[in-house]
Amino acid sequence: MERSRFDQDFVVERSPRTAREPAKKRKWREIEALKDKRRLQEELQQLDCTFELDAMAEELKL
């Protein structure tokens, strides 16, 4: 009887913080990818290239 009461009184719950961390990491990766894409577009504009980034990406996927 004492043991079951002990189990009920001392239940360890998961921290909600640990559940959010993978989502934060995924969001951070998305932000970094957008920054890289923007940086590449700016570099191409500086070189006066008329290539579309999406067209280049499609060619690379082949």
N, CA, C and O atoms as a Tripos MOL2 file, in Angstrom:
@<TRIPOS>MOLECULE
protein
  248   247    62     0     0
PROTEIN
NO_CHARGES

@<TRIPOS>ATOM
      1 N           0.8260   -1.1890    0.0000 N.3       1 MET1
      2 CA          0.0000    0.0000    0.0000 C.3       1 MET1
      3 C           0.8710    1.2530    0.0000 C.2       1 MET1
      4 O           0.5940    2.2090   -0.7250 O.2       1 MET1
      5 N           1.9100    1.2460    0.8040 N.am      2 GLU2
      6 CA          2.7940    2.4080    0.8720 C.3       2 GLU2
      7 C           3.4890    2.6500   -0.4670 C.2       2 GLU2
      8 O           3.6870    3.7950   -0.8740 O.2       2 GLU2
      9 N           3.8480    1.5830   -1.1340 N.am      3 ARG3
     10 CA          4.5920    1.7300   -2.3810 C.3       3 ARG3
     11 C           3.7500    2.4060   -3.4610 C.2       3 ARG3
     12 O           4.2550    3.2790   -4.1670 O.2       3 ARG3
     13 N           2.5170    2.0350   -3.6020 N.am      4 SER4
     14 CA          1.6810    2.6410   -4.6370 C.3       4 SER4
     15 C           1.4530    4.1280   -4.3430 C.2       4 SER4
     16 O           1.3810    4.9320   -5.2710 O.2       4 SER4
     17 N           1.3410    4.4920   -3.0980 N.am      5 ARG5
     18 CA          1.1820    5.9030   -2.7440 C.3       5 ARG5
     19 C           2.4630    6.6700   -3.0690 C.2       5 ARG5
     20 O           2.4060    7.8040   -3.5430 O.2       5 ARG5
     21 N           3.6080    6.0550   -2.8180 N.am      6 PHE6
     22 CA          4.8860    6.6880   -3.1360 C.3       6 PHE6
     23 C           4.9840    6.9570   -4.6390 C.2       6 PHE6
     24 O           5.4240    8.0310   -5.0510 O.2       6 PHE6
     25 N           4.5790    5.9960   -5.4490 N.am      7 ASP7
     26 CA          4.6160    6.1630   -6.9010 C.3       7 ASP7
     27 C           3.7150    7.3030   -7.3560 C.2       7 ASP7
     28 O           4.0630    8.0310   -8.2850 O.2       7 ASP7
     29 N           2.5890    7.4610   -6.7270 N.am      8 GLN8
     30 CA          1.6590    8.5210   -7.1180 C.3       8 GLN8
     31 C           2.1600    9.8970   -6.6930 C.2       8 GLN8
     32 O           1.9360   10.8790   -7.4000 O.2       8 GLN8
     33 N           2.8220    9.9790   -5.5720 N.am      9 ASP9
     34 CA          3.2870   11.2670   -5.0600 C.3       9 ASP9
     35 C           4.5210   11.7860   -5.7900 C.2       9 ASP9
     36 O           4.7220   12.9970   -5.8840 O.2       9 ASP9
     37 N           5.3350   10.8930   -6.2990 N.am     10 PHE10
     38 CA          6.6070   11.3020   -6.8930 C.3      10 PHE10
     39 C           6.6880   10.9450   -8.3790 C.2      10 PHE10
     40 O           7.6170   10.2690   -8.8210 O.2      10 PHE10
     41 N           5.7260   11.3980   -9.1140 N.am     11 VAL11
     42 CA          5.7330   11.1840  -10.5570 C.3      11 VAL11
     43 C           6.6170   12.2530  -11.1900 C.2      11 VAL11
     44 O           6.4410   13.4460  -10.9430 O.2      11 VAL11
     45 N           7.5500   11.8190  -11.9950 N.am     12 VAL12
     46 CA          8.4500   12.7480  -12.6720 C.3      12 VAL12
     47 C           7.8780   13.0310  -14.0530 C.2      12 VAL12
     48 O           7.6880   12.1270  -14.8660 O.2      12 VAL12
     49 N           7.6100   14.3000  -14.2950 N.am     13 GLU13
     50 CA          7.0530   14.6800  -15.5890 C.3      13 GLU13
     51 C           8.1670   15.1650  -16.4970 C.2      13 GLU13
     52 O           9.1830   15.6890  -16.0400 O.2      13 GLU13
     53 N           7.9570   14.9820  -17.7760 N.am     14 ARG14
     54 CA          8.9210   15.4780  -18.7480 C.3      14 ARG14
     55 C           8.8710   16.9900  -18.8140 C.2      14 ARG14
     56 O           7.8160   17.6110  -18.6870 O.2      14 ARG14
     57 N          10.0160   17.5430  -19.0100 N.am     15 SER15
     58 CA         10.1090   18.9870  -19.1560 C.3      15 SER15
     59 C           9.6080   19.3840  -20.5410 C.2      15 SER15
     60 O          10.0010   18.7710  -21.5330 O.2      15 SER15
     61 N           8.7540   20.3880  -20.6240 N.am     16 PRO16
     62 CA          8.2870   20.8210  -21.9420 C.3      16 PRO16
     63 C           9.4140   21.4270  -22.7730 C.2      16 PRO16
     64 O           9.2970   21.5230  -23.9950 O.2      16 PRO16
     65 N          10.4760   21.8250  -22.1400 N.am     17 ARG17
     66 CA         11.6130   22.4300  -22.8390 C.3      17 ARG17
     67 C          12.2750   21.4330  -23.7900 C.2      17 ARG17
     68 O          12.6610   21.7980  -24.9000 O.2      17 ARG17
     69 N          12.4060   20.1790  -23.3590 N.am     18 THR18
     70 CA         13.0700   19.1890  -24.2010 C.3      18 THR18
     71 C          12.2630   18.8920  -25.4520 C.2      18 THR18
     72 O          12.8390   18.5570  -26.4870 O.2      18 THR18
     73 N          10.9670   19.0050  -25.3840 N.am     19 ALA19
     74 CA         10.1340   18.7490  -26.5550 C.3      19 ALA19
     75 C          10.2660   19.8740  -27.5740 C.2      19 ALA19
     76 O          10.0740   19.6390  -28.7670 O.2      19 ALA19
     77 N          10.5860   21.0790  -27.1410 N.am     20 ARG20
     78 CA         10.6790   22.2210  -28.0500 C.3      20 ARG20
     79 C          12.0350   22.3140  -28.7270 C.2      20 ARG20
     80 O          12.1460   22.9350  -29.7840 O.2      20 ARG20
     81 N          13.0550   21.7230  -28.1580 N.am     21 GLU21
     82 CA         14.4070   21.8820  -28.6950 C.3      21 GLU21
     83 C          14.5540   21.3930  -30.1270 C.2      21 GLU21
     84 O          15.1710   22.0960  -30.9280 O.2      21 GLU21
     85 N          14.0180   20.2160  -30.5050 N.am     22 PRO22
     86 CA         14.1480   19.8160  -31.9110 C.3      22 PRO22
     87 C          13.4590   20.7980  -32.8600 C.2      22 PRO22
     88 O          13.9590   21.0550  -33.9550 O.2      22 PRO22
     89 N          12.3280   21.3400  -32.4490 N.am     23 ALA23
     90 CA         11.6380   22.3120  -33.2950 C.3      23 ALA23
     91 C          12.4720   23.5790  -33.4370 C.2      23 ALA23
     92 O          12.5190   24.1710  -34.5150 O.2      23 ALA23
     93 N          13.1270   23.9960  -32.3660 N.am     24 LYS24
     94 CA         13.9890   25.1810  -32.4330 C.3      24 LYS24
     95 C          15.1610   24.9320  -33.3680 C.2      24 LYS24
     96 O          15.5190   25.8030  -34.1610 O.2      24 LYS24
     97 N          15.7600   23.7530  -33.2800 N.am     25 LYS25
     98 CA         16.8910   23.4300  -34.1430 C.3      25 LYS25
     99 C          16.4560   23.4110  -35.6040 C.2      25 LYS25
    100 O          17.1630   23.9170  -36.4750 O.2      25 LYS25
    101 N          15.2950   22.8270  -35.8680 N.am     26 ARG26
    102 CA         14.7910   22.7650  -37.2380 C.3      26 ARG26
    103 C          14.5190   24.1650  -37.7580 C.2      26 ARG26
    104 O          14.8530   24.4790  -38.9010 O.2      26 ARG26
    105 N          13.9200   25.0020  -36.9380 N.am     27 LYS27
    106 CA         13.6370   26.3820  -37.3440 C.3      27 LYS27
    107 C          14.9340   27.1340  -37.6000 C.2      27 LYS27
    108 O          15.0230   27.9110  -38.5520 O.2      27 LYS27
    109 N          15.9350   26.9120  -36.7650 N.am     28 TRP28
    110 CA         17.2160   27.5890  -36.9440 C.3      28 TRP28
    111 C          17.8560   27.1610  -38.2650 C.2      28 TRP28
    112 O          18.4440   27.9840  -38.9660 O.2      28 TRP28
    113 N          17.7430   25.8720  -38.6060 N.am     29 ARG29
    114 CA         18.2910   25.4060  -39.8840 C.3      29 ARG29
    115 C          17.5750   26.0610  -41.0530 C.2      29 ARG29
    116 O          18.2060   26.4170  -42.0480 O.2      29 ARG29
    117 N          16.2660   26.2230  -40.9390 N.am     30 GLU30
    118 CA         15.5050   26.8850  -41.9980 C.3      30 GLU30
    119 C          15.9530   28.3340  -42.1580 C.2      30 GLU30
    120 O          16.0950   28.8240  -43.2790 O.2      30 GLU30
    121 N          16.1720   29.0100  -41.0480 N.am     31 ILE31
    122 CA         16.6290   30.4050  -41.0920 C.3      31 ILE31
    123 C          18.0050   30.4800  -41.7370 C.2      31 ILE31
    124 O          18.2520   31.3550  -42.5670 O.2      31 ILE31
    125 N          18.8960   29.5790  -41.3670 N.am     32 GLU32
    126 CA         20.2370   29.5650  -41.9540 C.3      32 GLU32
    127 C          20.1730   29.2970  -43.4550 C.2      32 GLU32
    128 O          20.9310   29.8930  -44.2190 O.2      32 GLU32
    129 N          19.2800   28.4100  -43.8850 N.am     33 ALA33
    130 CA         19.1460   28.1200  -45.3150 C.3      33 ALA33
    131 C          18.6610   29.3560  -46.0700 C.2      33 ALA33
    132 O          19.1380   29.6390  -47.1690 O.2      33 ALA33
    133 N          17.7180   30.0890  -45.4890 N.am     34 LEU34
    134 CA         17.2340   31.3160  -46.1280 C.3      34 LEU34
    135 C          18.3380   32.3620  -46.2170 C.2      34 LEU34
    136 O          18.4640   33.0550  -47.2270 O.2      34 LEU34
    137 N          19.1350   32.4760  -45.1630 N.am     35 LYS35
    138 CA         20.2520   33.4280  -45.1800 C.3      35 LYS35
    139 C          21.2630   33.0530  -46.2620 C.2      35 LYS35
    140 O          21.7640   33.9190  -46.9790 O.2      35 LYS35
    141 N          21.5580   31.7640  -46.3740 N.am     36 ASP36
    142 CA         22.5020   31.3110  -47.4010 C.3      36 ASP36
    143 C          21.9750   31.5960  -48.8010 C.2      36 ASP36
    144 O          22.7250   32.0170  -49.6820 O.2      36 ASP36
    145 N          20.6900   31.3670  -48.9990 N.am     37 LYS37
    146 CA         20.0780   31.6270  -50.3060 C.3      37 LYS37
    147 C          20.1640   33.1140  -50.6470 C.2      37 LYS37
    148 O          20.5070   33.4750  -51.7730 O.2      37 LYS37
    149 N          19.8550   33.9650  -49.6860 N.am     38 ARG38
    150 CA         19.9220   35.4100  -49.9040 C.3      38 ARG38
    151 C          21.3610   35.8490  -50.1820 C.2      38 ARG38
    152 O          21.6060   36.6690  -51.0670 O.2      38 ARG38
    153 N          22.3020   35.3010  -49.4290 N.am     39 ARG39
    154 CA         23.7160   35.6320  -49.6150 C.3      39 ARG39
    155 C          24.1850   35.2330  -51.0200 C.2      39 ARG39
    156 O          24.9250   35.9780  -51.6640 O.2      39 ARG39
    157 N          23.7600   34.0720  -51.4870 N.am     40 LEU40
    158 CA         24.1210   33.6200  -52.8230 C.3      40 LEU40
    159 C          23.5230   34.5350  -53.8860 C.2      40 LEU40
    160 O          24.1960   34.8790  -54.8570 O.2      40 LEU40
    161 N          22.2600   34.9320  -53.7090 N.am     41 GLN41
    162 CA         21.6290   35.8510  -54.6590 C.3      41 GLN41
    163 C          22.3910   37.1690  -54.7240 C.2      41 GLN41
    164 O          22.6030   37.7070  -55.8110 O.2      41 GLN41
    165 N          22.8000   37.6900  -53.5840 N.am     42 GLU42
    166 CA         23.5530   38.9480  -53.5570 C.3      42 GLU42
    167 C          24.8990   38.7930  -54.2590 C.2      42 GLU42
    168 O          25.3230   39.6880  -54.9900 O.2      42 GLU42
    169 N          25.5710   37.6640  -54.0440 N.am     43 GLU43
    170 CA         26.8490   37.4330  -54.7120 C.3      43 GLU43
    171 C          26.6710   37.3510  -56.2240 C.2      43 GLU43
    172 O          27.4830   37.8820  -56.9810 O.2      43 GLU43
    173 N          25.6070   36.6830  -56.6580 N.am     44 LEU44
    174 CA         25.3550   36.5780  -58.0950 C.3      44 LEU44
    175 C          25.0460   37.9460  -58.6970 C.2      44 LEU44
    176 O          25.4640   38.2400  -59.8160 O.2      44 LEU44
    177 N          24.3210   38.7760  -57.9650 N.am     45 GLN45
    178 CA         24.0190   40.1190  -58.4560 C.3      45 GLN45
    179 C          25.2890   40.9570  -58.5430 C.2      45 GLN45
    180 O          25.4390   41.7580  -59.4660 O.2      45 GLN45
    181 N          26.1930   40.7850  -57.6030 N.am     46 GLN46
    182 CA         27.4530   41.5240  -57.6390 C.3      46 GLN46
    183 C          28.2940   41.1130  -58.8430 C.2      46 GLN46
    184 O          29.0210   41.9290  -59.4100 O.2      46 GLN46
    185 N          28.1920   39.8600  -59.2230 N.am     47 LEU47
    186 CA         28.9380   39.3730  -60.3850 C.3      47 LEU47
    187 C          28.1940   39.6510  -61.6890 C.2      47 LEU47
    188 O          28.6790   39.3190  -62.7710 O.2      47 LEU47
    189 N          27.0270   40.2570  -61.5820 N.am     48 ASP48
    190 CA         26.1820   40.5960  -62.7230 C.3      48 ASP48
    191 C          25.7450   39.3510  -63.4870 C.2      48 ASP48
    192 O          25.6730   39.3560  -64.7160 O.2      48 ASP48
    193 N          25.4610   38.3090  -62.7600 N.am     49 CYS49
    194 CA         24.9620   37.0860  -63.3760 C.3      49 CYS49
    195 C          23.4520   37.2030  -63.5200 C.2      49 CYS49
    196 O          22.7720   37.7230  -62.6340 O.2      49 CYS49
    197 N          22.9420   36.7250  -64.6220 N.am     50 THR50
    198 CA         21.5020   36.8070  -64.8620 C.3      50 THR50
    199 C          20.8150   35.4780  -64.6020 C.2      50 THR50
    200 O          19.6630   35.2870  -64.9910 O.2      50 THR50
    201 N          21.5120   34.5580  -63.9480 N.am     51 PHE51
    202 CA         20.9300   33.2560  -63.6720 C.3      51 PHE51
    203 C          19.9020   33.3470  -62.5460 C.2      51 PHE51
    204 O          20.0520   34.1100  -61.5920 O.2      51 PHE51
    205 N          18.8830   32.5620  -62.6900 N.am     52 GLU52
    206 CA         17.8900   32.4460  -61.6230 C.3      52 GLU52
    207 C          18.3640   31.3620  -60.6600 C.2      52 GLU52
    208 O          18.8140   30.2990  -61.0890 O.2      52 GLU52
    209 N          18.2660   31.6210  -59.4030 N.am     53 LEU53
    210 CA         18.7150   30.6540  -58.4040 C.3      53 LEU53
    211 C          17.9030   29.3660  -58.4840 C.2      53 LEU53
    212 O          18.4530   28.2720  -58.3550 O.2      53 LEU53
    213 N          16.5970   29.4950  -58.6970 N.am     54 ASP54
    214 CA         15.7560   28.3050  -58.7740 C.3      54 ASP54
    215 C          16.1080   27.4580  -59.9930 C.2      54 ASP54
    216 O          16.1080   26.2290  -59.9120 O.2      54 ASP54
    217 N          16.4050   28.0980  -61.1150 N.am     55 ALA55
    218 CA         16.7800   27.3540  -62.3160 C.3      55 ALA55
    219 C          18.0880   26.6030  -62.0850 C.2      55 ALA55
    220 O          18.2410   25.4630  -62.5210 O.2      55 ALA55
    221 N          19.0200   27.2440  -61.4030 N.am     56 MET56
    222 CA         20.2890   26.5860  -61.0950 C.3      56 MET56
    223 C          20.0690   25.4010  -60.1680 C.2      56 MET56
    224 O          20.7010   24.3560  -60.3260 O.2      56 MET56
    225 N          19.1860   25.5620  -59.2170 N.am     57 ALA57
    226 CA         18.9000   24.4820  -58.2760 C.3      57 ALA57
    227 C          18.2890   23.2920  -59.0090 C.2      57 ALA57
    228 O          18.6220   22.1460  -58.7100 O.2      57 ALA57
    229 N          17.4010   23.5530  -59.9630 N.am     58 GLU58
    230 CA         16.7900   22.4760  -60.7380 C.3      58 GLU58
    231 C          17.8460   21.7360  -61.5570 C.2      58 GLU58
    232 O          17.8020   20.5100  -61.6610 O.2      58 GLU58
    233 N          18.7850   22.4650  -62.1310 N.am     59 GLU59
    234 CA         19.8470   21.8300  -62.9030 C.3      59 GLU59
    235 C          20.7190   20.9520  -62.0180 C.2      59 GLU59
    236 O          21.1570   19.8820  -62.4410 O.2      59 GLU59
    237 N          20.9710   21.3930  -60.8040 N.am     60 LEU60
    238 CA         21.8110   20.6190  -59.9020 C.3      60 LEU60
    239 C          21.1260   19.3510  -59.4180 C.2      60 LEU60
    240 O          21.7970   18.3760  -59.0810 O.2      60 LEU60
    241 N          19.8120   19.3530  -59.3780 N.am     61 LYS61
    242 CA         19.0710   18.1730  -58.9230 C.3      61 LYS61
    243 C          19.1380   17.0460  -59.9410 C.2      61 LYS61
    244 O          18.9670   15.8800  -59.5860 O.2      61 LYS61
    245 N          19.3820   17.3780  -61.1960 N.am     62 LEU62
    246 CA         19.4530   16.3410  -62.2320 C.3      62 LEU62
    247 C          20.6420   15.4960  -61.9750 C.2      62 LEU62
    248 O          20.9040   14.5540  -62.7230 O.2      62 LEU62
@<TRIPOS>BOND
     1     1     2 1
     2     2     3 1
     3     3     4 2
     4     3     5 am
     5     5     6 1
     6     6     7 1
     7     7     8 2
     8     7     9 am
     9     9    10 1
    10    10    11 1
    11    11    12 2
    12    11    13 am
    13    13    14 1
    14    14    15 1
    15    15    16 2
    16    15    17 am
    17    17    18 1
    18    18    19 1
    19    19    20 2
    20    19    21 am
    21    21    22 1
    22    22    23 1
    23    23    24 2
    24    23    25 am
    25    25    26 1
    26    26    27 1
    27    27    28 2
    28    27    29 am
    29    29    30 1
    30    30    31 1
    31    31    32 2
    32    31    33 am
    33    33    34 1
    34    34    35 1
    35    35    36 2
    36    35    37 am
    37    37    38 1
    38    38    39 1
    39    39    40 2
    40    39    41 am
    41    41    42 1
    42    42    43 1
    43    43    44 2
    44    43    45 am
    45    45    46 1
    46    46    47 1
    47    47    48 2
    48    47    49 am
    49    49    50 1
    50    50    51 1
    51    51    52 2
    52    51    53 am
    53    53    54 1
    54    54    55 1
    55    55    56 2
    56    55    57 am
    57    57    58 1
    58    58    59 1
    59    59    60 2
    60    59    61 am
    61    61    62 1
    62    62    63 1
    63    63    64 2
    64    63    65 am
    65    65    66 1
    66    66    67 1
    67    67    68 2
    68    67    69 am
    69    69    70 1
    70    70    71 1
    71    71    72 2
    72    71    73 am
    73    73    74 1
    74    74    75 1
    75    75    76 2
    76    75    77 am
    77    77    78 1
    78    78    79 1
    79    79    80 2
    80    79    81 am
    81    81    82 1
    82    82    83 1
    83    83    84 2
    84    83    85 am
    85    85    86 1
    86    86    87 1
    87    87    88 2
    88    87    89 am
    89    89    90 1
    90    90    91 1
    91    91    92 2
    92    91    93 am
    93    93    94 1
    94    94    95 1
    95    95    96 2
    96    95    97 am
    97    97    98 1
    98    98    99 1
    99    99   100 2
   100    99   101 am
   101   101   102 1
   102   102   103 1
   103   103   104 2
   104   103   105 am
   105   105   106 1
   106   106   107 1
   107   107   108 2
   108   107   109 am
   109   109   110 1
   110   110   111 1
   111   111   112 2
   112   111   113 am
   113   113   114 1
   114   114   115 1
   115   115   116 2
   116   115   117 am
   117   117   118 1
   118   118   119 1
   119   119   120 2
   120   119   121 am
   121   121   122 1
   122   122   123 1
   123   123   124 2
   124   123   125 am
   125   125   126 1
   126   126   127 1
   127   127   128 2
   128   127   129 am
   129   129   130 1
   130   130   131 1
   131   131   132 2
   132   131   133 am
   133   133   134 1
   134   134   135 1
   135   135   136 2
   136   135   137 am
   137   137   138 1
   138   138   139 1
   139   139   140 2
   140   139   141 am
   141   141   142 1
   142   142   143 1
   143   143   144 2
   144   143   145 am
   145   145   146 1
   146   146   147 1
   147   147   148 2
   148   147   149 am
   149   149   150 1
   150   150   151 1
   151   151   152 2
   152   151   153 am
   153   153   154 1
   154   154   155 1
   155   155   156 2
   156   155   157 am
   157   157   158 1
   158   158   159 1
   159   159   160 2
   160   159   161 am
   161   161   162 1
   162   162   163 1
   163   163   164 2
   164   163   165 am
   165   165   166 1
   166   166   167 1
   167   167   168 2
   168   167   169 am
   169   169   170 1
   170   170   171 1
   171   171   172 2
   172   171   173 am
   173   173   174 1
   174   174   175 1
   175   175   176 2
   176   175   177 am
   177   177   178 1
   178   178   179 1
   179   179   180 2
   180   179   181 am
   181   181   182 1
   182   182   183 1
   183   183   184 2
   184   183   185 am
   185   185   186 1
   186   186   187 1
   187   187   188 2
   188   187   189 am
   189   189   190 1
   190   190   191 1
   191   191   192 2
   192   191   193 am
   193   193   194 1
   194   194   195 1
   195   195   196 2
   196   195   197 am
   197   197   198 1
   198   198   199 1
   199   199   200 2
   200   199   201 am
   201   201   202 1
   202   202   203 1
   203   203   204 2
   204   203   205 am
   205   205   206 1
   206   206   207 1
   207   207   208 2
   208   207   209 am
   209   209   210 1
   210   210   211 1
   211   211   212 2
   212   211   213 am
   213   213   214 1
   214   214   215 1
   215   215   216 2
   216   215   217 am
   217   217   218 1
   218   218   219 1
   219   219   220 2
   220   219   221 am
   221   221   222 1
   222   222   223 1
   223   223   224 2
   224   223   225 am
   225   225   226 1
   226   226   227 1
   227   227   228 2
   228   227   229 am
   229   229   230 1
   230   230   231 1
   231   231   232 2
   232   231   233 am
   233   233   234 1
   234   234   235 1
   235   235   236 2
   236   235   237 am
   237   237   238 1
   238   238   239 1
   239   239   240 2
   240   239   241 am
   241   241   242 1
   242   242   243 1
   243   243   244 2
   244   243   245 am
   245   245   246 1
   246   246   247 1
   247   247   248 2
@<TRIPOS>SUBSTRUCTURE
     1 MET1         2 RESIDUE 1 A MET
     2 GLU2         6 RESIDUE 1 A GLU
     3 ARG3        10 RESIDUE 1 A ARG
     4 SER4        14 RESIDUE 1 A SER
     5 ARG5        18 RESIDUE 1 A ARG
     6 PHE6        22 RESIDUE 1 A PHE
     7 ASP7        26 RESIDUE 1 A ASP
     8 GLN8        30 RESIDUE 1 A GLN
     9 ASP9        34 RESIDUE 1 A ASP
    10 PHE10       38 RESIDUE 1 A PHE
    11 VAL11       42 RESIDUE 1 A VAL
    12 VAL12       46 RESIDUE 1 A VAL
    13 GLU13       50 RESIDUE 1 A GLU
    14 ARG14       54 RESIDUE 1 A ARG
    15 SER15       58 RESIDUE 1 A SER
    16 PRO16       62 RESIDUE 1 A PRO
    17 ARG17       66 RESIDUE 1 A ARG
    18 THR18       70 RESIDUE 1 A THR
    19 ALA19       74 RESIDUE 1 A ALA
    20 ARG20       78 RESIDUE 1 A ARG
    21 GLU21       82 RESIDUE 1 A GLU
    22 PRO22       86 RESIDUE 1 A PRO
    23 ALA23       90 RESIDUE 1 A ALA
    24 LYS24       94 RESIDUE 1 A LYS
    25 LYS25       98 RESIDUE 1 A LYS
    26 ARG26      102 RESIDUE 1 A ARG
    27 LYS27      106 RESIDUE 1 A LYS
    28 TRP28      110 RESIDUE 1 A TRP
    29 ARG29      114 RESIDUE 1 A ARG
    30 GLU30      118 RESIDUE 1 A GLU
    31 ILE31      122 RESIDUE 1 A ILE
    32 GLU32      126 RESIDUE 1 A GLU
    33 ALA33      130 RESIDUE 1 A ALA
    34 LEU34      134 RESIDUE 1 A LEU
    35 LYS35      138 RESIDUE 1 A LYS
    36 ASP36      142 RESIDUE 1 A ASP
    37 LYS37      146 RESIDUE 1 A LYS
    38 ARG38      150 RESIDUE 1 A ARG
    39 ARG39      154 RESIDUE 1 A ARG
    40 LEU40      158 RESIDUE 1 A LEU
    41 GLN41      162 RESIDUE 1 A GLN
    42 GLU42      166 RESIDUE 1 A GLU
    43 GLU43      170 RESIDUE 1 A GLU
    44 LEU44      174 RESIDUE 1 A LEU
    45 GLN45      178 RESIDUE 1 A GLN
    46 GLN46      182 RESIDUE 1 A GLN
    47 LEU47      186 RESIDUE 1 A LEU
    48 ASP48      190 RESIDUE 1 A ASP
    49 CYS49      194 RESIDUE 1 A CYS
    50 THR50      198 RESIDUE 1 A THR
    51 PHE51      202 RESIDUE 1 A PHE
    52 GLU52      206 RESIDUE 1 A GLU
    53 LEU53      210 RESIDUE 1 A LEU
    54 ASP54      214 RESIDUE 1 A ASP
    55 ALA55      218 RESIDUE 1 A ALA
    56 MET56      222 RESIDUE 1 A MET
    57 ALA57      226 RESIDUE 1 A ALA
    58 GLU58      230 RESIDUE 1 A GLU
    59 GLU59      234 RESIDUE 1 A GLU
    60 LEU60      238 RESIDUE 1 A LEU
    61 LYS61      242 RESIDUE 1 A LYS
    62 LEU62      246 RESIDUE 1 A LEU
